[in-house]
């Protein structure tokens, strides 16, 4: 039904936004009907619109790749823009996060929206994402019965040792595992289906999604180290370390 789309975000002062994105950041910006369009690379236009009750986005709305992040941070500083810091994310004296993944620095526009710059030499290519889908987790009334249903759907056998309380499909396979756990708390607001990701750079990926707006809920270890998080609407998901024997 749809073949094209564009993204957008709000600001509380369009003239200030135009000066910031056009002059401070040096982007190609046009204005029409009281709104701005940021003309980004590869034809990815982004709409900037006024909103009287604007609330700054708590996630990163734009990511700018740079060749030398220290030079980029220094250059922005001469233009009056300094990196911002987030609780739980350790950055160096320049405000740069240097984890096992890409070097990142975050800053904000005049409306308080979060932006970032990512050093290309340390960034992951689009084909080598640091996050890999590791598990489909179901909370259900009868684990074995539901596992048998999905076993038939995906044509993969239920793993040995399954019971009414707990069952898996493909735990020792290369593909994502399907896990089914019995729960007596199947109420509105509690996920019955959840995404679990694994990463060889778990700490860095947790920090990245927290910066995007996730909330860290709990940590633990059950065969693998895991961190449970909530998205902005309180849907739970997790990021784990790789399962033993799985190539990172």
C-alpha positions as CSV (number, residue, x, y, z in Angstrom):
1,X,0.0,0.0,0.0
2,X,2.9,2.4,0.9
3,X,6.0,2.8,-1.2
4,X,7.6,5.9,0.4
5,X,7.8,7.5,3.8
6,X,9.7,10.2,5.6
7,X,10.4,10.9,9.3
8,X,9.8,14.0,11.3
9,X,10.1,15.6,14.8
10,X,8.8,18.6,16.6
11,X,10.5,21.8,17.9
12,X,9.3,24.7,20.0
13,X,11.0,27.4,17.9
14,X,11.3,27.0,14.1
15,X,13.6,30.0,13.5
16,X,16.0,28.8,16.1
17,X,15.9,25.3,14.7
18,X,16.5,26.6,11.2
19,X,19.6,28.5,12.4
20,X,20.9,25.5,14.3
21,X,20.4,22.8,11.6
22,X,21.2,25.1,8.7
23,X,24.1,27.3,10.1
24,X,25.5,25.5,13.1
25,X,25.3,22.0,11.6
26,X,25.6,23.0,8.0
27,X,22.7,21.0,6.7
28,X,20.7,21.7,3.6
29,X,17.4,23.2,5.1
30,X,14.3,24.6,3.3
31,X,11.3,26.2,4.8
32,X,7.7,26.1,3.7
33,X,4.4,26.7,5.5
34,X,6.1,27.4,8.8
35,X,7.9,24.0,8.7
36,X,11.4,22.9,7.8
37,X,12.7,20.1,5.7
38,X,16.2,18.7,6.4
39,X,17.5,17.4,3.1
40,X,19.8,14.6,4.2
41,X,22.0,12.3,2.2
42,X,20.5,9.8,-0.3
43,X,17.2,11.7,-0.5
44,X,16.2,11.1,3.2
45,X,14.2,14.2,3.9
46,X,13.2,14.9,7.5
47,X,10.3,17.2,8.5
48,X,10.7,19.6,11.4
49,X,7.4,21.1,12.6
50,X,6.4,23.5,15.3
51,X,4.5,22.2,18.4
52,X,3.3,24.5,21.1
53,X,3.5,21.9,23.8
54,X,6.7,20.3,22.5
55,X,8.5,17.9,24.8
56,X,12.0,16.9,23.8
57,X,12.5,13.4,22.4
58,X,14.1,11.1,24.9
59,X,15.6,9.0,22.1
60,X,18.2,9.8,19.5
61,X,16.3,11.4,16.5
62,X,19.3,11.8,14.1
63,X,22.7,10.0,14.0
64,X,25.5,11.8,12.1
65,X,28.5,9.6,10.9
66,X,31.8,11.4,11.2
67,X,35.4,10.5,10.2
68,X,37.0,11.8,13.3
69,X,34.8,12.1,16.4
70,X,37.3,14.1,18.5
71,X,37.6,16.7,15.7
72,X,33.8,16.8,15.3
73,X,33.3,17.3,19.0
74,X,35.9,20.1,19.0
75,X,34.4,21.8,16.0
76,X,30.9,21.8,17.5
77,X,32.3,23.2,20.7
78,X,33.6,26.2,18.8
79,X,30.0,26.7,17.5
80,X,28.6,26.6,21.1
81,X,27.4,23.0,21.1
82,X,28.8,20.6,23.7
83,X,28.2,16.9,24.2
84,X,25.5,15.9,26.7
85,X,25.9,13.1,29.3
86,X,23.4,10.4,30.4
87,X,23.3,8.6,33.8
88,X,24.7,5.1,33.5
89,X,26.8,5.8,30.4
90,X,30.5,6.4,31.0
91,X,32.1,8.9,28.7
92,X,35.6,10.4,28.5
93,X,36.6,14.0,29.2
94,X,35.3,15.1,25.8
95,X,32.0,13.5,26.3
96,X,32.7,10.6,24.0
97,X,31.5,7.1,24.7
98,X,34.2,4.6,23.9
99,X,32.8,1.1,24.3
100,X,33.5,-2.1,22.4
101,X,31.3,-0.8,19.6
102,X,31.4,2.6,17.8
103,X,32.6,5.8,19.4
104,X,29.6,8.0,20.0
105,X,28.9,11.5,21.3
106,X,25.4,12.9,22.0
107,X,24.3,16.5,21.9
108,X,20.9,18.3,21.7
109,X,19.3,20.8,19.4
110,X,17.8,24.1,20.8
111,X,14.5,22.3,21.5
112,X,16.3,19.6,23.6
113,X,16.0,16.8,21.0
114,X,18.9,14.3,21.3
115,X,21.2,13.9,18.3
116,X,24.4,11.9,18.0
117,X,27.6,11.6,16.0
118,X,29.2,8.2,15.4
119,X,32.8,7.7,14.3
120,X,32.6,5.7,11.0
121,X,35.9,3.9,11.5
122,X,34.5,2.3,14.7
123,X,30.9,1.9,13.5
124,X,29.4,-1.4,12.6
125,X,28.5,-1.9,8.9
126,X,24.8,-2.3,8.1
127,X,25.4,-6.0,7.5
128,X,27.2,-6.7,10.8
129,X,24.8,-5.4,13.5
130,X,26.0,-5.9,17.0
131,X,22.5,-7.1,18.0
132,X,21.3,-10.4,16.8
133,X,17.8,-11.8,17.4
134,X,18.5,-14.6,19.8
135,X,15.1,-15.8,21.3
136,X,11.4,-15.6,21.0
137,X,10.1,-15.8,24.6
138,X,6.4,-16.7,25.3
139,X,4.7,-16.5,28.7
140,X,1.8,-18.9,28.5
141,X,-0.5,-21.2,30.5
142,X,0.8,-24.5,29.1
143,X,4.4,-24.3,27.9
144,X,4.6,-27.8,26.3
145,X,1.2,-27.4,24.5
146,X,2.1,-24.1,23.0
147,X,5.6,-25.3,22.1
148,X,4.1,-28.2,20.2
149,X,1.9,-25.8,18.3
150,X,4.7,-23.6,17.3
151,X,6.9,-26.7,16.5
152,X,4.4,-27.6,13.9
153,X,4.2,-24.0,12.6
154,X,7.9,-23.5,12.1
155,X,8.7,-27.2,11.4
156,X,11.3,-27.5,14.2
157,X,11.1,-30.1,17.0
158,X,10.5,-29.4,20.6
159,X,13.7,-29.8,22.6
160,X,14.1,-32.8,24.9
161,X,13.0,-32.3,28.5
162,X,10.0,-30.1,27.8
163,X,7.3,-29.8,30.4
164,X,4.0,-28.0,31.1
165,X,6.1,-25.4,32.9
166,X,9.0,-24.9,30.5
167,X,9.9,-25.8,26.9
168,X,12.2,-24.7,24.1
169,X,12.6,-25.2,20.4
170,X,16.1,-25.0,18.8
171,X,18.1,-24.1,21.9
172,X,21.2,-25.6,20.4
173,X,20.6,-24.5,16.8
174,X,22.1,-21.6,15.0
175,X,18.7,-19.9,14.6
176,X,16.7,-18.0,17.2
177,X,15.5,-20.1,20.1
178,X,11.8,-20.3,20.9
179,X,11.2,-20.4,24.7
180,X,7.9,-21.0,26.5
181,X,7.5,-20.4,30.2
182,X,4.3,-21.0,32.2
183,X,3.1,-17.9,34.0
184,X,0.1,-17.3,36.4
185,X,0.3,-13.5,35.7
186,X,-1.1,-13.3,32.2
187,X,-2.8,-9.9,32.7
188,X,-3.1,-6.8,30.6
189,X,0.1,-4.9,30.6
190,X,2.3,-7.9,31.0
191,X,4.0,-9.3,27.8
192,X,3.0,-12.7,26.6
193,X,5.5,-12.5,23.8
194,X,8.9,-10.8,24.2
195,X,12.0,-10.3,22.1
196,X,15.3,-11.4,23.5
197,X,18.5,-10.2,21.7
198,X,22.0,-11.4,22.2
199,X,25.2,-9.5,21.6
200,X,28.9,-10.1,22.0
201,X,29.0,-6.4,23.1
202,X,26.2,-6.7,25.6
203,X,27.2,-3.7,27.9
204,X,27.7,-1.4,24.9
205,X,24.4,-2.4,23.3
206,X,22.5,-2.0,26.7
207,X,24.0,1.5,27.0
208,X,22.9,2.3,23.4
209,X,19.3,1.3,23.8
210,X,19.1,3.1,27.2
211,X,20.3,6.2,25.4
212,X,17.5,5.6,22.8
213,X,14.9,5.7,25.6
214,X,14.8,2.2,27.1
215,X,14.6,1.7,30.9
216,X,16.9,-0.9,32.6
217,X,14.7,-3.1,34.8
218,X,16.8,-6.0,36.0
219,X,20.0,-8.0,35.6
220,X,20.7,-11.7,36.1
221,X,22.3,-14.9,34.8
222,X,20.5,-18.1,33.8
223,X,23.0,-19.9,31.6
224,X,23.8,-16.5,30.0
225,X,24.1,-13.1,31.4
226,X,20.9,-11.1,30.7
227,X,19.6,-7.5,31.2
228,X,15.9,-6.9,31.1
229,X,14.7,-3.6,29.7
230,X,11.4,-1.8,28.9
231,X,10.7,0.2,25.8
232,X,9.0,3.7,26.1
233,X,5.6,1.9,26.4
234,X,6.8,-0.5,29.1
235,X,7.0,-3.5,26.7
236,X,9.8,-5.8,28.1
237,X,12.7,-7.2,26.1
238,X,16.2,-8.4,27.0
239,X,19.8,-8.3,25.8
240,X,21.9,-11.3,26.7
241,X,25.5,-12.4,26.3
242,X,25.9,-15.1,23.6
243,X,24.8,-18.7,24.4
244,X,27.7,-21.1,24.9
245,X,28.8,-22.5,21.5
246,X,27.2,-19.8,19.5
247,X,29.6,-17.8,17.3
248,X,29.5,-14.1,18.2
